[in-house]
Amino acid sequence: MARRKLIAGNWKMNGGRNSISELRGIAEAARAHVAVDVAIALPATLIGLAAEQVPELPIGAQDVHAVDKGPHTGCISAGMIREAGARFSIVGHSERRCDQHETDAEVRAKAEALHRCGLGAILCVGEQLADRDAGRAEAVVTEQLAGSLPADASGEWLSIAYEPIWAIGTGRTPTVEDVAAMHGAIRARLHELIGDAADGVRLLYGGSVTGDNAGELLAAGDVDGALVGGASLTAAKFAPIIAAGAALA
Ligand code: PGA
């Protein structure tokens, strides 16, 4: 099945009102490369402003709470980000799994909350370096996937991002062969879990993607896009990654 590539940015805890010009630049790059989908996950404080000022660029959040409302100080629900203008959210990013001790069950519940609200989800999985060194990377990642996969995982609303934790923000990436092998393992496990619907789920690679390596990483087997942190913060760095995806479409 042909899947459109998705080039998604994750601004993490970066950006302010003066970043709207970068988002405009990213939207311009997206317009120049309509063969790929482009999206940006912003800090919650910027979602409303960005959705208003750059309406053609799909804006998302980086996390949501699993329930719709209630006594959860500091948390934001899927309905709230939707009202602010978000169209999707990342869930289960390793920085949250590690820093906030999020479990697979919580990540699954968050993805389901997004789906209830008609929003998309980018669900992250990835191994620690010790797992890879011990030869258990695929086992760890496919188990995380099975534990975090939402009940209705079929359809375009869901993407899975494979992000080896040791590759995030480090400038290190797995080999193209390792990426292809892991994406193949994820696709195979998805088939076991949801049957043919697995073919509709986009698998993104994330971890130190740049304009220099995007071409080869995006060309690897079963890679349907990228989740990009540092190199998504400026249009100058992100545009070449969008172009690399479009060149493969
Ligand atoms: P990075 O981050 O591109 O800065 O490595 C990727 C991510 O954490 O999503």
Residues whose N, C-alpha, C, O or C-beta is under 5 A from the ligand:
A	BS01	PGA	N10 A167 I168 G169 T170 G206 G207 S208 V209 L227 V228 G229 G230 A231
